[in-house]
Amino acid sequence: MTTKLPRLCATLSVAAALLSIRSHSAVYAQGARSATRAETSYRSKVDAQSYFVRGADGEVRRSTARARQEWQRERFGGNPPADLAGRLMRELTKQQQRYPGQVAGAKPAAGVPQWEFIGPNRDTKVQNGVTLNVVDGLPYTHADFHAAAFTNIGGKPTVFFGTDGGLSVSRDGGASWDDTKNRGLATHLIYALATSGVDRSTVLIGLQDNGTRFRRGISKVYNQTFGGDGFGTGWSQANGKIAVGSLYFSYIFYSDQKPNDQSKWQQPTGDPSNFCLASGIDTCNANFVTSIATPTAAADSTGLVFFTNTKDYLYRTTDGAASWKPIFVGEPDNPDKDYFRPAQHVTGVHHTDLNRIAAVALEGFVRITTDGGKTWRAQDIKIPGYEGYNANIAWAGDETLYVASENPYGDQTVYVLKSTDTGRTWKPAASGLPLVPVTKLLVSPRDPSGNTLYAATWIGVYQTTDGGAHWRLFGAGLPAVQVSDLYLPADGSFLRVSTYGRGIWQVAL
């Protein structure tokens, strides 16, 4: 049994990674200069599906179809999904050999922290507080197909679709669909999670095309309280006063109650003079992905401060997401330049000082302020072995920062960098990490030195206790899957994580 499980975990890990590439294909788009021509390939800032090549004189020279091919070849080279799948498999095999007692299904090694699955699964369907019966035979299957299979076993033609909504089966040529085989499966594609700072049993998650869901109490049932694609989530850490959820294109809503029903969410306020504005956010400048950053209780005693970003703006709210004001403004009228990466965890906030803010930018840059946004410094952090694709930035002290890369392409050999001079110089801090994308870094509040961190990678959670000098796989029992978010309470007593396809897990610390 244990010899088969690593192979299954590897397959699931690679599948989740490839789904992520498909779902986040808009993330890795920006200018790429050809080494052989004085031309630059671009992706349209307005229409993410349009590509063009602009010459040195500014003239558009090629059709969008060819420009897209050239852009991808010049920027990445080869076949990125195939390269990534092979690399994930190689790294997973290496890590399983290195930590044989920590893969899912293996006999736990003595003294290794054990991960616990806390949902959600698809045993029941709950929406707005009402438990719904699973109805067979509806002529419907969830949109956004990711996989399909066919069989004629027993002389009964059967089609299987793997979708954002799980597994659907039809035995009558698509006239009806059955989703009951989802019962007991954990297949939700989770982007982000949040937990109230005063009620640790609560969980708020944003899911790919399965809305924003809420767990109240110790349960594996997560109530869908808002539909669509749920992205960034947040929850006041000082007092649990405000819960924040989001949809695509920076549509951010909030609740000052337990958010177990859609009626308890406050939606963005429009502006009659500018249809782009939603509670102060320029949604016409937004990315598809909506990122939300929540300060610690030590940094924000009000529980009303959150951060988000669009392509060219970084926003802060001080009234619990009722309104947002920019603290950084780029060049929103320049179609050839974006400032911030459309990643899930763009902004890093100092654990005790709201004036110290950093954000991951495009082309291997980060932007840092130490005065609350009055002045900013842009820093190119690319070094040999680290090509950019910054996913997340984390403060570990007044001058110490860590940055993670989610680069799924090429031969990058470093996925975490460290700075001890407020981002002016950077060095590798990745020894022991697998050569796979890292989604997020989280500094432990239990370690005042800032040397203990957790890394959410595409094949599990890793820990360092010496400031990135050495990393190792953390805990036992967590599937080898893409980890999308990390949460630690103020006392650091447990670590809770969301995954892209295998549910939510936590471990006591």
C-alpha positions in Angstrom: 0.0 0.0 0.0 2.7 2.5 1.0 4.6 1.8 -2.2 1.6 2.8 -4.3 0.7 5.9 -2.4 3.7 8.0 -3.3 3.0 7.4 -7.0 -0.6 8.4 -6.4 0.5 11.5 -4.5 2.9 12.4 -7.3 0.2 12.1 -9.9 -2.2 14.3 -7.9 0.6 16.8 -7.3 1.4 17.1 -11.0 -2.2 17.2 -11.9 -2.8 20.1 -9.5 0.2 21.9 -10.8 -0.9 21.6 -14.4 -4.4 22.8 -13.4 -2.8 25.8 -11.7 -0.9 26.7 -14.9 -4.1 26.5 -16.9 -6.0 28.5 -14.3 -3.3 31.1 -13.8 -2.1 31.3 -17.4 -2.6 35.1 -17.2 -0.2 35.4 -14.4 3.0 35.1 -16.3 2.5 37.8 -18.9 4.5 40.9 -19.4 7.0 42.3 -21.9 9.7 39.9 -23.2 12.6 41.2 -25.4 14.0 39.2 -28.2 17.7 38.5 -28.1 17.9 38.7 -31.9 15.7 41.6 -32.8 15.2 45.1 -31.5 11.6 44.2 -30.8 9.5 43.4 -27.8 6.6 41.0 -27.4 3.7 42.1 -25.2 0.5 40.9 -23.9 -2.4 43.4 -24.1 -3.1 45.1 -20.8 -6.7 45.4 -21.7 -7.4 42.1 -23.3 -5.3 39.3 -21.8 -5.8 37.1 -24.8 -4.3 39.6 -27.3 -0.6 39.6 -28.0 1.5 41.7 -30.3 5.1 42.5 -31.2 6.2 46.1 -31.1 9.3 47.2 -32.9 11.9 49.7 -31.6 10.0 52.4 -33.5 6.8 51.6 -31.7 5.1 50.0 -34.7 3.1 46.8 -34.2 4.6 44.3 -36.6 2.8 41.0 -36.3 -0.6 39.4 -35.8 -1.7 38.5 -32.3 -1.6 34.8 -32.9 2.1 34.8 -34.0 3.0 37.3 -31.4 1.6 35.0 -28.7 3.8 32.1 -29.9 6.9 34.4 -30.1 6.2 35.8 -26.7 5.9 32.4 -25.1 9.0 31.1 -26.9 11.2 34.1 -26.1 10.0 34.3 -22.6 9.9 30.7 -21.5 11.1 28.4 -24.3 10.1 24.8 -24.9 6.9 23.3 -23.6 6.4 24.7 -20.1 3.6 22.3 -18.9 5.6 19.2 -20.0 8.8 20.5 -18.5 7.1 21.4 -15.2 5.4 18.0 -14.9 8.7 16.2 -15.3 10.4 18.5 -12.8 7.7 18.0 -10.2 7.9 14.3 -10.6 11.7 14.3 -10.2 11.6 16.6 -7.2 8.8 14.6 -5.5 10.7 11.4 -5.9 13.8 12.9 -4.4 11.8 14.3 -1.4 10.0 11.0 -0.8 13.4 9.2 -0.7 14.7 11.8 1.7 11.7 11.8 4.0 10.2 8.3 3.7 8.2 8.6 6.9 6.4 11.8 6.0 4.5 11.1 2.8 0.8 10.6 2.9 -0.1 7.0 3.8 3.3 6.1 5.2 3.8 5.0 8.8 4.6 8.2 10.7 8.1 8.6 12.0 8.4 9.1 15.8 8.2 12.7 16.9 7.1 14.1 13.5 4.1 16.5 13.7 1.0 14.9 12.2 -1.2 16.8 9.7 -5.0 16.5 10.2 -7.6 16.9 7.4 -10.3 19.4 8.3 -12.4 19.5 5.1 -14.1 20.5 3.0 -15.4 17.3 1.4 -18.3 16.8 -1.0 -20.5 14.6 1.2 -23.2 17.2 1.4 -24.1 20.4 -0.4 -24.8 23.4 1.9 -25.7 26.8 0.6 -26.7 29.8 2.7 -27.2 27.6 5.7 -29.4 25.1 4.0 -28.3 21.5 3.5 -29.3 20.4 0.0 -29.9 16.8 -1.1 -27.7 15.5 -3.8 -29.9 15.1 -6.8 -29.1 12.6 -9.5 -30.1 12.8 -13.1 -29.9 16.6 -13.6 -28.9 17.3 -17.3 -26.0 19.5 -16.0 -22.4 19.2 -15.1 -20.2 21.9 -13.6 -18.4 24.1 -16.1 -14.6 24.4 -16.5 -13.6 20.9 -17.5 -10.0 19.9 -16.7 -10.1 16.2 -17.6 -12.2 13.6 -19.4 -12.2 9.8 -19.7 -14.4 7.3 -21.5 -15.0 3.6 -20.9 -17.2 0.8 -22.3 -16.6 -1.7 -19.5 -19.6 -4.0 -19.2 -21.0 -2.8 -22.5 -22.2 0.4 -20.9 -20.7 3.5 -22.5 -19.7 5.9 -19.7 -18.1 9.4 -19.8 -16.3 11.0 -16.9 -15.7 14.7 -16.6 -13.3 16.2 -14.0 -14.4 19.8 -13.4 -14.1 22.7 -10.9 -17.2 21.1 -9.4 -15.6 17.6 -9.0 -16.4 14.4 -10.8 -19.5 14.0 -13.0 -20.5 10.8 -14.7 -22.9 10.2 -17.6 -24.1 6.8 -18.8 -26.6 8.0 -21.4 -24.5 10.1 -23.7 -24.8 13.3 -21.7 -28.6 13.4 -21.3 -28.1 13.2 -17.5 -25.2 13.6 -15.1 -24.5 12.0 -11.7 -22.3 13.7 -9.2 -22.8 11.4 -6.2 -19.4 9.8 -6.7 -18.0 13.1 -5.2 -19.2 12.0 -1.8 -16.2 11.7 0.5 -13.8 13.4 -1.9 -11.8 16.5 -1.2 -11.3 18.1 -4.6 -12.0 21.8 -4.2 -9.4 24.1 -5.7 -8.7 26.6 -2.9 -6.8 29.8 -3.6 -6.8 31.4 -0.1 -7.9 30.9 3.5 -8.5 33.1 6.5 -9.3 32.5 10.2 -10.8 34.9 12.8 -8.2 36.0 15.3 -10.6 35.3 18.2 -12.4 32.2 17.0 -9.9 29.7 15.7 -12.5 27.2 14.6 -13.7 29.5 11.9 -12.4 29.2 8.4 -13.1 31.3 5.3 -11.9 30.1 1.9 -11.9 31.3 -1.7 -12.3 28.6 -4.2 -12.0 28.3 -8.0 -15.5 28.6 -9.4 -17.0 27.3 -6.1 -17.4 30.6 -4.4 -16.4 31.8 -1.0 -17.1 29.3 1.8 -17.4 29.5 5.5 -16.9 26.9 8.3 -18.3 27.6 11.7 -17.3 25.3 14.5 -15.4 22.0 14.3 -16.9 20.6 11.1 -15.9 19.5 7.6 -18.9 21.3 6.1 -18.2 24.6 4.5 -21.2 26.7 3.6 -21.0 28.6 0.3 -22.0 32.1 1.2 -21.0 33.8 -2.1 -20.7 32.4 -5.6 -18.4 32.7 -8.5 -14.6 32.4 -8.3 -13.6 33.1 -4.7 -10.1 34.6 -4.4 -8.4 36.4 -1.6 -9.9 36.2 1.9 -9.1 38.1 5.2 -10.3 38.2 8.8 -9.5 40.7 11.6 -6.8 39.2 13.8 -7.2 41.7 16.7 -10.9 41.2 17.3 -12.5 39.1 14.6 -14.6 42.1 13.7 -14.4 42.0 9.9 -14.4 39.2 7.4 -13.3 40.0 3.8 -14.0 38.0 0.7 -13.5 38.6 -3.0 -14.3 37.8 -6.6 -12.3 38.3 -9.7 -11.2 41.8 -10.8 -10.9 43.2 -7.3 -14.6 42.9 -6.4 -14.2 42.9 -2.6 -17.0 42.4 -0.1 -17.0 42.4 3.7 -19.1 41.3 6.7 -19.2 42.5 10.3 -21.1 39.4 11.3 -20.5 35.7 11.1 -20.5 35.4 7.3 -22.6 32.3 7.0 -25.2 33.8 4.6 -24.9 35.9 1.5 -27.2 38.5 3.0 -24.6 39.2 5.7 -22.1 40.4 3.2 -21.8 44.1 2.2 -21.0 44.5 -1.5 -18.8 47.2 -3.0 -20.2 50.7 -3.4 -20.2 52.1 -7.0 -19.4 55.6 -8.1 -22.0 57.2 -10.5 -19.2 59.4 -12.0 -16.8 56.5 -12.7 -18.2 53.1 -13.5 -14.7 51.5 -12.9 -14.7 52.4 -9.2 -15.9 49.9 -6.6 -15.5 51.3 -3.1 -12.5 53.3 -4.4 -10.8 50.5 -6.3 -10.2 50.9 -10.0 -11.6 47.6 -11.2 -10.8 48.5 -14.8 -7.2 48.2 -13.8 -7.7 45.0 -11.9 -6.2 41.5 -12.5 -8.4 38.5 -12.6 -6.8 37.3 -9.3 -7.8 39.4 -6.3 -5.2 39.4 -3.5 -5.9 40.4 0.1 -3.4 40.8 2.9 -4.4 40.8 6.6 -2.1 42.5 9.2 -1.4 40.8 12.5 -3.1 41.9 15.7 0.1 43.4 16.9 0.3 45.6 13.8 -3.4 46.5 13.6 -5.3 46.7 16.9 -8.4 48.0 15.2 -9.0 45.0 13.0 -10.0 47.3 10.2 -6.9 47.4 8.0 -6.4 45.2 4.9 -4.4 45.6 1.7 -5.1 44.7 -1.9 -3.7 45.6 -5.3 -4.5 45.9 -9.0 -2.0 46.1 -11.9 -0.8 49.6 -11.1 -2.2 50.4 -7.6 -1.7 49.2 -4.1 -4.6 49.9 -1.8 -5.2 50.1 1.9 -8.5 50.2 3.8 -8.8 51.5 7.3 -12.5 51.0 7.7 -12.9 47.3 7.3 -13.1 47.2 3.4 -15.9 49.7 3.2 -13.6 52.0 1.2 -10.1 51.7 -0.2 -7.5 54.4 -0.9 -4.3 53.9 -3.0 -0.9 54.1 -1.2 0.9 53.5 -4.5 0.0 54.6 -8.0 1.9 53.4 -11.0 1.1 54.3 -14.6 -2.5 53.1 -15.2 -2.6 54.9 -18.6 0.5 53.1 -20.0 -0.7 50.0 -21.8 2.8 48.5 -21.9 3.6 48.6 -18.2 2.1 46.9 -15.1 3.6 47.3 -11.6 2.4 44.4 -9.5 2.2 40.7 -10.2 -1.2 39.2 -10.5 -0.3 36.7 -7.8 -2.4 35.4 -4.9 -0.2 36.8 -2.1 1.3 40.1 -3.4 1.6 42.2 -0.3 3.7 41.6 2.8 3.1 43.7 6.0 5.5 43.9 8.9 4.3 42.0 11.9 4.2 45.1 14.2 4.6 48.1 12.0 1.9 49.1 9.4 4.3 51.6 7.8 6.6 48.8 6.6 4.9 47.3 3.5 6.4 45.4 0.6 4.9 44.0 -2.6 6.0 41.7 -5.4 6.3 43.3 -8.7 6.9 42.2 -12.3 10.2 41.3 -13.9 11.8 40.3 -10.7 11.3 43.5 -8.8 9.9 44.2 -5.4 8.5 47.5 -4.1 9.2 48.5 -0.5 8.0 51.4 1.8 8.9 52.1 5.4 6.7 55.2 5.8 3.3 53.8 5.0 3.4 54.5 1.3 4.7 58.1 1.3 7.8 56.9 -0.5 8.6 53.7 -2.3 11.8 52.0 -3.5 11.8 49.6 -6.4 14.4 46.9 -6.3 15.5 44.3 -8.9 16.2 41.2 -6.8 17.2 38.8 -9.6 20.5 37.0 -8.9 22.1 34.0 -10.5 19.7 31.0 -10.2 16.7 33.2 -9.3 14.8 34.5 -12.4 11.9 36.3 -10.7 8.2 35.4 -10.8 8.0 36.7 -7.3 5.0 35.2 -5.5 5.2 36.5 -2.0 7.3 38.7 0.3 7.4 38.4 4.1 9.0 40.6 6.8 11.0 38.8 9.5 12.3 41.9 11.2 12.7 45.6 10.6 15.3 45.0 8.0 14.9 41.3 7.1 12.7 40.2 4.2 12.2 36.9 2.4 10.8 36.5 -1.2 9.5 33.4 -2.8 9.3 32.5 -6.5 6.5 30.6 -8.3 8.5 30.2 -11.5 7.2 27.0 -13.2 9.5 27.4 -16.2 13.2 27.0 -17.0 16.1 25.8 -14.9 15.8 28.0 -11.9 17.8 26.7 -9.0 16.8 29.1 -6.2 13.2 29.6 -5.0 13.6 31.7 -1.9 15.8 34.8 -1.3 16.7 36.7 1.9 17.6 40.3 2.5 19.0 41.7 5.8 19.2 45.4 4.6 15.5 46.2 3.9 15.6 44.7 0.4 18.7 46.4 -1.0 20.7 43.2 -1.5 19.6 39.6 -1.7 21.1 36.2 -1.3 19.8 32.6 -1.7 18.0 31.1 1.3 16.8 27.9 -0.2 19.0 25.0 0.8 16.9 21.9 1.1 13.9 23.2 -0.7 12.7 21.2 -3.7 13.1 23.0 -7.1 9.4 23.7 -7.5 7.3 26.9 -7.2 6.7 28.4 -3.8 3.4 30.1 -3.3 3.8 31.7 0.1 6.2 32.2 3.0 5.0 32.7 6.6 7.2 33.7 9.6 6.5 32.1 12.9 5.4 34.5 15.7 7.0 32.1 18.2 10.5 32.9 17.0 11.4 36.5 17.8 14.6 36.1 15.8 12.6 35.7 12.6 14.5 32.6 11.6 11.6 30.1 11.7 9.5 30.2 8.5 7.1 27.9 6.6 7.0 27.6 2.8 4.0 26.6 0.9 5.4 24.7 -2.1 3.8 22.8 -5.0 4.6 19.5 -3.3 4.0 20.3 0.4 5.0 22.5 3.4 8.7 23.0 4.3 10.2 24.6 7.4 13.4 26.4 8.2 14.6 27.2 11.7 17.8 28.9 10.8 16.7 31.7 8.4 16.7 29.7 5.2 20.1 28.1 5.6 18.4 24.7 5.7 14.8 23.6 4.9 13.1 20.3 5.4 9.7 18.8 4.7 7.4 19.6 7.7 5.1 17.1 9.3 3.7 13.8 8.1 0.5 12.9 6.4 0.0 15.9 4.2 -0.5 14.9 0.5 2.2 15.9 -1.9 0.1 18.7 -3.4 0.2 22.4 -4.2 -0.2 24.3 -1.0 -2.0 27.6 -1.7 -2.1 29.4 1.6 -0.7 29.3 5.2 -2.2 30.6 8.5 -0.7 30.9 12.0 -2.5 32.3 15.0 -0.8 35.0 17.2 0.6 32.4 19.6 1.8 30.1 16.8 0.1 27.1 18.3 -1.0 25.5 15.1 -0.4 25.8 11.3 -3.4 25.7 9.0 -3.0 25.3 5.2 -5.2 25.2 2.2 -4.4 23.2 -0.9 -5.2 23.3 -4.6 -7.3 20.2 -4.8 -6.9 18.2 -1.5 -8.7 20.3 1.1 -7.6 22.1 4.3 -5.2 20.6 6.8 -3.7 21.7 10.1 -1.0 20.6 12.5 -0.4 21.4 16.1 2.9 23.1 16.8 
